[in-house]
């Protein structure tokens, strides 16, 4: 890939065709057969209510299940627990989606269910087909990125995988059916997960800022240098936002007004804007300066790696929320 006139310009590689084979069906069958066996080797948290679903003691409190199926999962004593069993088929489907997405496989059903085979086919999940068409939640969160959310974006100039989900054959096949991956954009070094497996399978070009390149990402095809901004085709802009890490970068999808923020900025469980102090690896004051930079961009969605999604009515509401957040935080780290 070459950087010409501020644009990343690779040669598009068509994805490998892949058919659903008996191996795929067998894998799903093995999942249902081993569900209770896996659960038997783990301790059920006593905070779970009785019923079909439960969370085991290896939960890492990543929050994934709580925002995917909030009717079922709640935070109790620093871990997730089932505080209400699903009361309808929609809630049960969401709970099974959370089960598949859990990075530590800490969610279980008391008995195997064939419904899981149907739910596997649902990923990646459209987030909001009406307002941000073609933007998907990959599911299958990776333990290697502490359960970070990854996204898939379909686009006429090439599809983009934002950060790395856990690699599974089922998800890879589903993504190939949607046109494969042209770029794999890595927001920062913490959420690279199974990037090598995805790169090899999808034959896509990876993008990561040079400030976050480590041994495991030394072979990334495209290393961003400097402070940008950089463009991917016509609709995507990469915004340099150091602070959380030296090489943190956000992806701005201009026409849909979506900002993929990695771990730079996110929504809290209370729906406030938030950022991580405990996991900051460079400079809190620099991260706040990078957050202030976002006032210059017109977006209405924040899709983060960790934390909750945030939506705004318009750019004015977004800027008001950012200004209020910065007014609270900047004096503390001046």
HUKAHU-V84788 format. One record per helix or strand of 3 or more residues. SS is the DSSP state (2 for helix, 1 for strand). FROM is the first residue (numbers start at 1). LEN is the number of residues. Records with the same first field share a line. If there is no record, write none. Layout:
SS=FROM-LEN, FROM-LEN
This chain:
1=2-3, 7-3, 53-4, 73-4, 79-4, 107-3, 135-3, 151-3, 160-3, 183-3, 205-5, 222-3, 228-5, 236-5, 249-5, 258-5, 301-4
2=22-19, 64-5, 89-13, 115-6, 143-3, 169-9, 189-3, 195-8, 210-3, 215-3, 284-13, 315-19
